[in-house]
Amino acid sequence: MIDETRIKRLKFRAWHRGTREADYMIGCFFDRYGAEWGEAEVTWFERLLDEEDVDIIGWALGSLAVPPEYQGAQMDALRKLDFVDIPR
């Protein structure tokens, strides 16, 4: 089981990126999938959060090539963008 403090920290970091677009993309992704993640997925997401928002957005939108260390099922899920429900 993943430490609850670690999960809370990830949620905060996912939702406080610095731009509204990144907050929605990364925060909604975490809210949709984070509860299902094991250690490997959480570690992947922690590393992803260390990257620049413009890179993450570019990878998700397909305008930038995804580096090998981020390729896989999680990036595939991020690239679908079917999890974003913008609050009103």
MODELLER restraints for C-alpha pairs under 7 A, 6 or more apart:
rsr = mdl.restraints
at = mdl.atoms
rsr.add(forms.Gaussian(group=physical.xy_distance, feature=features.Distance(at['CA:2:A'], at['CA:39:A']), mean=6.75, stdev=0.5))
rsr.add(forms.Gaussian(group=physical.xy_distance, feature=features.Distance(at['CA:11:A'], at['CA:27:A']), mean=6.90, stdev=0.5))
rsr.add(forms.Gaussian(group=physical.xy_distance, feature=features.Distance(at['CA:11:A'], at['CA:30:A']), mean=6.74, stdev=0.5))
rsr.add(forms.Gaussian(group=physical.xy_distance, feature=features.Distance(at['CA:14:A'], at['CA:23:A']), mean=6.42, stdev=0.5))
rsr.add(forms.Gaussian(group=physical.xy_distance, feature=features.Distance(at['CA:14:A'], at['CA:26:A']), mean=5.41, stdev=0.5))
rsr.add(forms.Gaussian(group=physical.xy_distance, feature=features.Distance(at['CA:14:A'], at['CA:27:A']), mean=4.55, stdev=0.5))
rsr.add(forms.Gaussian(group=physical.xy_distance, feature=features.Distance(at['CA:14:A'], at['CA:30:A']), mean=6.79, stdev=0.5))
rsr.add(forms.Gaussian(group=physical.xy_distance, feature=features.Distance(at['CA:15:A'], at['CA:23:A']), mean=4.69, stdev=0.5))
rsr.add(forms.Gaussian(group=physical.xy_distance, feature=features.Distance(at['CA:15:A'], at['CA:26:A']), mean=6.84, stdev=0.5))
rsr.add(forms.Gaussian(group=physical.xy_distance, feature=features.Distance(at['CA:15:A'], at['CA:27:A']), mean=4.51, stdev=0.5))
rsr.add(forms.Gaussian(group=physical.xy_distance, feature=features.Distance(at['CA:16:A'], at['CA:23:A']), mean=5.96, stdev=0.5))
rsr.add(forms.Gaussian(group=physical.xy_distance, feature=features.Distance(at['CA:17:A'], at['CA:23:A']), mean=5.52, stdev=0.5))
rsr.add(forms.Gaussian(group=physical.xy_distance, feature=features.Distance(at['CA:22:A'], at['CA:53:A']), mean=6.23, stdev=0.5))
rsr.add(forms.Gaussian(group=physical.xy_distance, feature=features.Distance(at['CA:24:A'], at['CA:84:A']), mean=6.66, stdev=0.5))
rsr.add(forms.Gaussian(group=physical.xy_distance, feature=features.Distance(at['CA:24:A'], at['CA:86:A']), mean=6.66, stdev=0.5))
rsr.add(forms.Gaussian(group=physical.xy_distance, feature=features.Distance(at['CA:25:A'], at['CA:84:A']), mean=6.28, stdev=0.5))
rsr.add(forms.Gaussian(group=physical.xy_distance, feature=features.Distance(at['CA:28:A'], at['CA:83:A']), mean=6.32, stdev=0.5))
rsr.add(forms.Gaussian(group=physical.xy_distance, feature=features.Distance(at['CA:28:A'], at['CA:84:A']), mean=5.46, stdev=0.5))
rsr.add(forms.Gaussian(group=physical.xy_distance, feature=features.Distance(at['CA:29:A'], at['CA:78:A']), mean=6.63, stdev=0.5))
rsr.add(forms.Gaussian(group=physical.xy_distance, feature=features.Distance(at['CA:29:A'], at['CA:83:A']), mean=6.14, stdev=0.5))
rsr.add(forms.Gaussian(group=physical.xy_distance, feature=features.Distance(at['CA:32:A'], at['CA:83:A']), mean=6.30, stdev=0.5))
rsr.add(forms.Gaussian(group=physical.xy_distance, feature=features.Distance(at['CA:58:A'], at['CA:64:A']), mean=4.91, stdev=0.5))
rsr.add(forms.Gaussian(group=physical.xy_distance, feature=features.Distance(at['CA:59:A'], at['CA:65:A']), mean=6.10, stdev=0.5))
rsr.add(forms.Gaussian(group=physical.xy_distance, feature=features.Distance(at['CA:59:A'], at['CA:66:A']), mean=5.35, stdev=0.5))
rsr.add(forms.Gaussian(group=physical.xy_distance, feature=features.Distance(at['CA:60:A'], at['CA:78:A']), mean=5.91, stdev=0.5))
rsr.add(forms.Gaussian(group=physical.xy_distance, feature=features.Distance(at['CA:60:A'], at['CA:79:A']), mean=4.31, stdev=0.5))
rsr.add(forms.Gaussian(group=physical.xy_distance, feature=features.Distance(at['CA:61:A'], at['CA:79:A']), mean=6.28, stdev=0.5))
